[in-house]
Amino acid sequence: MLNYTTEEKVEQFLNVTIDGSVSAQIDGWAAAMSRFADKYCNRTLMVEESEVRKFSGIGSSTLHIDEACEIVSVTPKGGSVIASTDLLEYPLNRPHTVALFREGGRFDKGNANYDVDAFYGYIKAETVDEDTKYAEETPEELQTAVTMLVAGLVNLSRNGGDNVQSEKVGMYSYTVKDLENKEDYKIAIGLLDQFKKLAF
């Protein structure tokens, strides 16, 4: 799993040098807040590797799949890979795919009868630092939001938890200290909102 911020970015945001003895804790918070961002946005925001998932054809020209930012291959059960030139990805002109359309053909009806190898997520990460698990392709807005969330935890830790207030977002809760941290939290959530996948 990828992290959407680093200790260095948190230090820059707070304009402080974080003691090396708490680096592991900062990394843990970066991972936790990155997963919080995924859950809040109802999607895997960044993906590093492709994986094969099975989907069921319904006998039509459309095959609905999980959100993917790149399709590697589509293979029917017991068959050969379908040529990419025979497939259209939907929605058109978007950075992600949620359905495949087969031109001049159909996806046979069956239970889990298509293997789709794809990068299942919103944005493909191609340049990843192996130490921090941070990708250069991370959008600035996402990186800023997660950095602000981690900085809030750092401030809470440094200040000993005085004047703590809790915020709840769905089934997730986040603790903030004082008005400044609460405002940072609201800004971070506002930044995450632009990546949120709406469920209908």
LINBELNOR-V509008 format. One record per residue. OMEGA is omega as a letter, one per 20 degrees, with the letter a starting at -180 (* if undefined). Layout:
{{OMEGA} {OMEGA}}
//
This chain:
{{a} {r} {a} {r} {r} {r} {r} {r} {r} {r} {r} {a} {a} {a} {r} {r} {a} {a} {a} {a} {r} {a} {a} {r} {r} {r} {r} {r} {r} {r} {a} {a} {r} {r} {r} {r} {r} {a} {a} {a} {r} {r} {r} {a} {a} {a} {a} {a} {r} {r} {r} {r} {a} {r} {a} {r} {r} {r} {r} {a} {a} {r} {r} {a} {r} {a} {a} {r} {r} {r} {r} {r} {r} {a} {r} {r} {r} {a} {a} {r} {r} {a} {a} {r} {r} {a} {r} {r} {r} {i} {r} {r} {r} {a} {a} {a} {r} {r} {r} {r} {a} {a} {r} {a} {r} {r} {a} {r} {r} {a} {a} {a} {r} {r} {r} {r} {a} {r} {a} {a} {a} {a} {r} {r} {a} {a} {a} {r} {a} {r} {a} {a} {r} {a} {r} {a} {r} {r} {a} {a} {r} {r} {a} {a} {a} {r} {a} {r} {r} {r} {r} {r} {r} {r} {r} {r} {a} {a} {r} {r} {r} {r} {a} {r} {r} {r} {r} {r} {a} {a} {a} {r} {a} {a} {r} {r} {r} {a} {a} {r} {r} {r} {r} {r} {r} {r} {r} {r} {r} {r} {r} {a} {a} {r} {a} {r} {a} {r} {a} {*}}
//
